[in-house]
Amino acid sequence: MITVKTVESPEELKQIFSIREEVFVKEQKVAPEEEYDQFEETSFHFIAKDEEDNPCGTARWRFTDKGIKLERFAVLKSARGKGVGQVLVKAVLDNIRAHPESKGKKMYMHAQLQAVSLYSRFGFEKVGEQFEECNIMHYQMEMNL
């Protein structure tokens, strides 16, 4: 069973950065300076672990002037197709809904094309045209709380 929890220790933070390094920087060739930003300390981070308690996925969300941005969803290649993404999205949405300050805000994300159908299952809708970010095609997706 896949479990997801909020990141609470420096060790877990190292683990999620390692997942993001593997998925975004090495696999998808995103420049490291694009991957890590000034929002690391103000975001709510999540770590997914597999049946053997191995870290296998991560995500984060944060408040912005436009609402709530969900971002940095990453699942290790070896764990893909096993429901990790779905469990991560559900955990992030549950966490956002539990925050009193999130009531009435718009949730949005920049979804890579291969992930659009996953986010659609949770009620997110594509807004606008495809765009390129870090040499990867995306759609903005939104949903109101």
C-alpha positions, 0 to 999 in steps of 0.5 A, spaced: 500 500 500 502 506 498 502 511 504 503 519 503 504 524 509 507 531 510 514 532 510 516 533 517 524 532 518 530 534 514 531 527 512 524 527 509 526 533 505 532 530 503 528 524 500 523 528 496 529 533 493 532 526 491 526 524 487 525 531 484 532 530 482 531 524 479 525 525 475 526 532 473 533 534 473 536 527 470 530 524 467 526 530 464 533 534 463 530 540 467 535 545 469 537 545 477 536 552 477 529 551 475 527 546 479 529 549 486 526 555 488 525 560 493 518 557 495 521 551 498 521 553 505 514 556 504 511 550 501 507 544 504 511 538 502 509 531 501 512 524 501 509 518 498 512 511 500 511 504 497 509 497 501 517 497 503 517 504 506 521 506 500 520 514 498 517 513 491 513 520 490 513 527 492 508 533 491 508 540 494 502 546 494 503 553 496 498 559 497 500 564 491 496 571 490 492 567 485 490 562 489 493 555 491 498 552 486 499 545 486 506 543 483 512 538 483 508 532 483 514 527 481 514 519 481 520 515 480 520 511 474 520 504 478 513 506 481 509 509 475 503 505 474 502 503 481 497 508 483 502 513 486 500 519 483 493 518 485 494 517 492 499 523 492 493 528 488 488 525 493 493 527 499 494 533 497 487 535 496 485 533 502 490 537 506 489 543 502 481 542 504 483 541 511 486 548 511 481 554 513 485 559 509 484 555 503 476 556 503 473 559 497 480 559 493 482 557 486 487 551 486 491 551 479 497 547 477 501 547 470 500 540 468 505 536 464 501 533 458 501 526 460 498 528 467 492 531 465 488 525 465 490 524 472 488 531 474 482 531 470 479 525 474 479 529 481 475 535 477 481 539 475 479 542 468 484 545 462 484 552 462 487 556 456 492 553 450 498 548 451 505 552 453 512 550 454 515 550 461 522 548 462 522 545 455 516 541 457 509 542 454 503 543 459 496 545 460 494 550 466 489 546 470 484 549 475 479 547 480 475 551 485 474 549 492 
